[in-house]
Amino acid sequence: MNRHEHGAALLMAMAIMAFATVASAAMLVALSTWSRQAGLVADHVQAEELVSAGGDWARAMLFDDRRQSGDIDHAGEPWALRLPPMPFENGELGGRIEDQQGLFNLDNLVRNGKLDPVQYVRFQRLLSMLGLPAQLADTLADWVDADDVPQPAGGAEDAYYAALSHPCLAANRPLVDLDELALVRGFDADARARLAPFVTVLPGTTALNVNTAPAEVLAAVVDGLSLESARTLVARRDGGFYRNKADFLSQLGRDATVPASDIRVGSDYFLVSVRVTYGKAQARGQLLLARTDPTRWPDIVWRKFR
């Protein structure tokens, strides 16, 4: 082998060694990355399982609450207390249970596919108290009612939604959850944020729990009840919950009225929020629970992981 060939062979050997070194390093990096990703996936799976376990804890608590306190639900009960972050090995869990029947059920707006005029007026009152345009009641009514005729005061049916840059059609059915409001004309992020503490979406038509309703919702649902008077009722209620409908109705002024069928002192629907940190992973989940059968744990209406 001459000197030129020897030099070429040496360069080739050095190149092969360099390539092998780079390839080995790349393989080690890939293996390390895969190991970290696999660990993170495992942590996340475990975190989601703990979120589900937190939901089962809430179901057991609400089942036990119904057995002990019957059909009365108020903010002084154990289920209503926010669960502080609880540390455990390699993680932390926290959560809360929120009564949903103390809020205005947006699906009350329709009955059998037709607009309920009483609930429509109540929703308009709530919008007014929150500083939101009354027209939102019309656009929502058109979204959830079964017909395709726009409300005369500024509703929106298929013709409006089909002309959007991302066309769609009006749902013409009850809402599934509050996230769907983002699809309805006029319900921008600000409107949805203002409404969020006072409204909910529950299956069918539901009565209002006067033991947990905010003053704004009470004033919207009870005819002739001012917001100031509603706040007085809430302050009085916080010192001692209402034990039955008659107890609440007796506290109303002479000009304030509400059908007894539209109110109650207990609840069937609750929203459970669970937050879990496990290892390097975090998981959040929500469950809507329906406590309609006192002989079993509440049913899960829907469940979301975020």
C-alpha positions in Angstrom: 0.0 0.0 0.0 1.5 3.3 -1.0 1.5 6.4 1.1 -1.5 8.0 -0.7 -3.6 4.8 -0.2 -2.5 4.6 3.4 -3.6 8.1 4.1 -6.9 7.6 2.4 -7.6 4.5 4.5 -6.7 6.4 7.7 -9.1 9.2 6.8 -11.8 6.6 6.0 -11.2 4.9 9.4 -11.4 8.2 11.2 -14.6 9.1 9.4 -16.2 5.8 10.4 -15.2 6.2 14.0 -16.6 9.8 14.0 -19.8 8.6 12.5 -20.1 5.7 15.0 -19.5 8.2 17.9 -22.2 10.6 16.6 -24.6 7.7 16.0 -24.0 6.3 19.5 -24.5 9.7 21.0 -27.7 10.2 19.0 -28.9 6.8 20.2 -28.2 7.6 23.8 -30.0 10.9 23.5 -33.0 9.2 21.8 -33.0 6.6 24.5 -32.9 9.2 27.2 -35.7 11.2 25.5 -37.8 8.1 25.1 -37.2 7.1 28.7 -38.3 10.6 29.9 -41.4 10.6 27.6 -42.3 7.1 28.7 -42.0 8.2 32.3 -44.1 11.3 31.7 -46.8 9.2 29.9 -46.9 6.8 32.8 -47.2 9.6 35.2 -50.0 11.2 33.2 -51.9 7.9 33.0 -51.5 7.6 36.7 -52.7 11.2 37.2 -55.8 10.6 35.1 -56.6 7.5 37.1 -56.3 9.5 40.3 -58.7 12.1 38.8 -61.2 9.3 38.3 -60.6 8.2 41.8 -61.3 11.7 43.0 -64.6 11.6 41.1 -65.6 8.4 42.9 -64.7 10.0 46.2 -67.2 12.8 45.3 -69.9 10.3 44.3 -69.5 8.4 47.6 -69.7 11.7 49.6 -72.9 12.9 47.8 -74.5 9.4 48.2 -73.8 9.6 51.9 -75.0 13.2 52.1 -78.4 12.2 50.6 -78.8 9.4 53.2 -78.0 11.7 56.1 -79.6 15.0 55.2 -82.4 13.9 52.8 -83.5 16.3 50.2 -81.9 19.4 51.7 -78.6 20.8 50.3 -76.9 24.0 51.4 -73.4 25.6 51.4 -72.7 24.5 55.0 -72.6 20.8 54.3 -69.3 18.8 54.0 -69.6 18.3 50.2 -69.6 22.1 49.7 -66.2 22.6 51.3 -63.3 23.0 48.9 -60.9 20.1 49.3 -57.5 21.7 50.1 -54.5 20.2 48.2 -53.7 16.9 49.9 -50.1 15.6 49.4 -49.4 11.9 48.9 -46.4 10.0 47.8 -45.1 11.5 44.6 -48.0 13.9 44.1 -50.9 16.1 45.3 -54.7 16.0 44.9 -57.3 18.8 45.3 -60.8 19.4 44.2 -64.3 20.7 44.9 -68.0 19.9 44.5 -70.3 22.6 43.3 -74.1 22.5 43.3 -75.5 23.2 39.8 -79.1 23.6 40.7 -78.4 26.9 42.4 -77.6 28.3 39.0 -79.9 29.2 36.0 -80.2 26.2 33.8 -80.0 27.5 30.2 -81.8 24.4 28.9 -84.9 25.6 30.9 -85.4 28.0 28.0 -87.1 25.3 25.9 -89.7 22.7 26.6 -90.5 20.1 24.0 -88.5 22.1 21.5 -90.5 25.3 22.1 -89.4 28.5 23.8 -90.7 28.8 27.4 -91.8 32.5 27.6 -91.5 32.6 31.4 -87.9 31.3 31.4 -87.1 33.6 28.5 -88.1 36.6 30.6 -86.1 35.3 33.5 -83.0 35.0 31.4 -83.5 38.5 30.1 -83.6 39.8 33.7 -80.4 37.9 34.5 -78.7 39.4 31.4 -79.8 42.9 32.4 -78.4 42.5 36.0 -75.1 41.4 34.5 -74.9 44.3 32.1 -75.3 42.1 29.0 -77.5 42.8 26.0 -81.0 41.3 26.1 -80.5 40.2 22.5 -78.5 37.2 23.8 -81.7 35.7 25.1 -83.0 35.7 21.5 -79.9 34.2 19.9 -79.7 31.5 22.5 -83.4 30.8 22.1 -82.9 30.3 18.4 -80.0 28.0 19.0 -81.9 25.6 21.3 -85.5 25.7 20.0 -86.5 23.2 17.4 -87.8 25.6 14.7 -85.8 27.6 12.1 -87.7 30.9 12.6 -85.5 33.7 14.0 -86.7 35.5 17.1 -88.1 38.9 16.0 -85.9 40.9 18.4 -82.6 39.9 16.8 -82.3 36.1 16.8 -80.1 34.0 14.6 -81.0 30.8 12.8 -79.4 28.8 10.0 -79.1 31.7 7.5 -76.8 33.6 9.9 -74.6 30.7 10.8 -74.3 29.4 7.2 -72.9 32.8 6.1 -70.0 32.7 8.6 -66.4 32.2 7.5 -66.7 28.8 9.2 -70.3 27.9 8.3 -72.5 25.8 10.5 -76.2 25.4 11.4 -78.1 26.2 14.5 -78.2 23.2 16.9 -82.0 23.3 17.3 -81.7 21.2 20.4 -80.8 21.8 24.1 -77.2 22.7 25.0 -74.8 19.9 26.0 -72.6 22.0 28.2 -71.5 25.6 28.6 -68.6 25.3 26.2 -71.2 25.2 23.4 -72.1 28.9 24.1 -69.0 29.8 22.1 -70.8 28.8 18.9 -73.8 31.0 19.6 -74.0 34.5 18.1 -73.1 37.2 20.6 -71.7 35.0 23.3 -68.1 36.2 23.1 -65.4 35.4 25.7 -66.4 38.4 27.8 -70.1 37.5 27.8 -69.4 33.9 28.7 -67.0 34.9 31.5 -69.7 37.2 33.0 -72.4 34.5 32.8 -70.2 31.6 34.1 -70.8 32.1 37.8 -74.6 32.2 37.4 -75.6 29.7 34.6 -75.3 26.0 34.0 -76.5 23.4 31.5 -78.5 20.4 32.9 -80.6 17.8 31.3 -84.2 18.7 31.0 -86.0 21.3 33.0 -84.8 21.8 36.6 -86.0 23.7 39.7 -83.8 26.2 41.4 -82.2 25.4 44.7 -82.9 28.5 46.8 -80.4 27.4 49.4 -77.4 27.8 47.1 -78.6 30.3 44.4 -76.6 33.6 44.1 -78.6 36.8 44.6 -78.6 37.5 40.9 -80.2 34.2 40.0 -82.8 34.5 42.8 -83.7 38.0 41.5 -84.0 36.6 37.9 -86.2 33.7 38.8 -88.5 35.3 41.5 -90.9 37.8 39.9 -90.9 41.2 41.7 -87.7 40.5 43.7 -85.1 43.2 43.5 -81.4 42.4 43.5 -81.1 44.3 46.8 -83.8 42.2 48.4 -82.3 39.0 46.9 -79.0 39.9 48.6 -80.8 40.3 51.9 -82.3 36.9 51.5 -78.9 35.4 50.8 -77.4 37.0 53.8 -80.2 35.7 56.0 -79.9 32.3 54.4 -76.2 32.1 55.2 -77.1 32.3 58.9 -79.5 29.3 58.5 -80.6 27.4 55.4 -84.2 27.0 54.2 -85.7 23.7 55.3 -88.6 23.7 52.9 -90.2 25.7 50.1 -92.7 27.3 52.5 -89.8 28.6 54.6 -88.3 30.4 51.6 -91.7 31.7 50.3 -92.5 33.2 53.7 -89.4 35.4 53.5 -90.5 37.0 50.2 -92.0 40.5 50.1 -95.7 41.0 49.3 -94.9 41.8 45.6 -92.4 38.9 45.0 -93.8 35.6 43.7 -92.5 32.4 42.2 -94.4 29.1 41.6 -93.5 26.5 44.2 -92.8 24.0 41.4 -89.9 26.2 40.1 -87.9 26.1 43.4 -86.6 23.5 45.8 -84.3 23.3 48.8 -82.1 20.5 47.5 -80.2 19.4 44.4 -79.7 16.5 42.1 -76.9 17.8 39.9 -73.3 18.6 41.0 -70.1 19.5 39.2 -67.0 17.9 40.5 -63.6 19.4 39.7 -60.4 17.4 40.4 -56.8 18.5 40.0 -53.9 16.0 40.4 -50.1 16.4 40.2 -48.3 13.1 40.0 -44.5 13.0 39.4 -44.0 15.5 36.5 -47.5 15.2 35.2 -50.6 17.2 35.9 -54.2 16.2 35.1 -57.5 18.1 35.6 -60.9 16.6 35.3 -64.6 17.5 35.6 -67.6 15.4 36.1 -71.3 16.3 36.1 -73.1 14.0 38.5 -76.8 13.3 38.6 -78.0 12.2 42.1 -81.5 11.1 41.0 -81.7 7.6 42.7 -81.1 7.6 46.5 -80.3 3.9 46.4 -77.1 4.2 44.4 -74.1 6.4 43.8 -74.8 9.4 41.6 -74.6 8.7 37.8 -71.9 10.4 35.7 -73.7 12.6 33.0 -70.4 13.5 31.4 -66.7 13.5 32.2 -63.9 15.7 30.8 -60.1 15.6 31.2 -58.3 18.8 30.6 
